């Protein structure tokens, strides 16, 4: 059995669905960030899969891999900045519950 474009798209759709479920159903800010990371990983898988199986006529195309690496770097930077913000909020409020963070007033 060979792995084709459909397999990558199914995997990407499953990751995107799990990411959306994590973002919508959870109240913990870290879990919401993990959902965003899953969505970004699903996009990276799509970029690489379409680059590999796209209509290139057999010629190697590296645009999807470049975009995939860019998405991974962007996700790492987003995670670092968001976790720093969450730690600062936790030190200020002693909670990372998203419902309690809707208002930044004291």
C-alpha positions in Angstrom: 0.0 0.0 0.0 1.4 3.3 -1.0 0.8 6.6 0.9 -0.9 9.1 -1.3 -2.2 12.6 -1.1 -5.5 11.4 0.3 -3.7 10.0 3.4 -2.0 13.3 4.1 -5.2 15.2 3.7 -7.1 12.9 6.0 -4.3 13.2 8.6 -4.3 17.0 8.2 -8.1 17.2 8.5 -8.0 15.1 11.7 -5.3 17.3 13.2 -7.3 20.4 12.3 -10.4 19.0 13.8 -8.6 18.1 17.0 -7.1 21.6 17.1 -10.5 23.2 16.7 -12.1 21.0 19.4 -9.2 21.9 21.8 -9.6 25.6 21.1 -13.3 25.7 21.4 -14.0 23.3 24.3 -11.2 24.1 26.7 -10.9 27.0 29.1 -7.2 26.5 30.0 -5.0 29.0 28.0 -2.3 26.4 27.5 -4.7 23.9 26.0 -6.0 26.6 23.7 -2.4 27.3 22.6 -1.9 23.5 21.9 -5.0 23.6 19.7 -3.5 26.5 17.7 -0.3 24.5 17.3 -2.3 21.5 16.0 -4.0 23.8 13.4 -0.6 25.2 12.3 0.8 21.6 12.0 -2.2 20.7 9.9 -1.4 23.6 7.5 2.2 22.6 7.3 1.3 19.0 6.4 -1.0 20.3 3.6 1.8 22.6 2.3 4.3 19.7 2.1 1.8 17.2 0.7 0.6 19.5 -2.1 4.2 20.3 -2.9 5.0 16.6 -3.2 1.9 15.5 -5.0 1.1 18.7 -6.9 1.1 19.1 -10.7 4.8 19.6 -11.2 5.3 17.1 -14.0 7.8 15.1 -12.0 10.1 18.0 -11.3 11.0 18.5 -7.7 9.2 21.4 -6.1 10.4 22.8 -2.8 8.0 25.6 -2.2 5.8 23.5 0.1 8.7 22.4 2.2 9.8 26.0 2.5 6.4 27.1 3.6 6.2 24.1 6.0 9.4 25.1 7.7 8.2 28.7 7.9 5.0 27.6 9.6 7.0 25.5 12.1 9.3 28.5 12.9 6.2 30.7 13.2 4.6 28.2 15.5 7.7 28.0 17.7 7.9 31.8 18.0 4.2 32.0 18.7 4.4 29.4 21.4 7.4 31.1 23.1 5.7 34.5 23.1 2.3 33.2 24.2 3.8 31.1 27.0 5.7 34.1 28.3 2.4 36.1 28.3 0.6 33.3 30.1 3.3 33.1 32.7 3.1 36.8 33.3 -0.7 36.7 33.6 -0.4 33.8 36.0 2.0 35.7 38.2 -0.4 38.7 38.2 -3.7 36.8 38.6 -2.8 33.3 39.8 -5.0 31.7 37.1 -4.8 30.9 33.5 -8.5 30.1 33.0 -9.5 31.8 29.8 -12.9 32.9 31.2 -11.2 34.8 33.9 -8.9 36.5 31.5 -11.5 38.2 29.3 -11.1 41.4 31.2 -7.6 42.7 31.9 -8.9 45.0 34.6 -7.9 44.2 38.2 
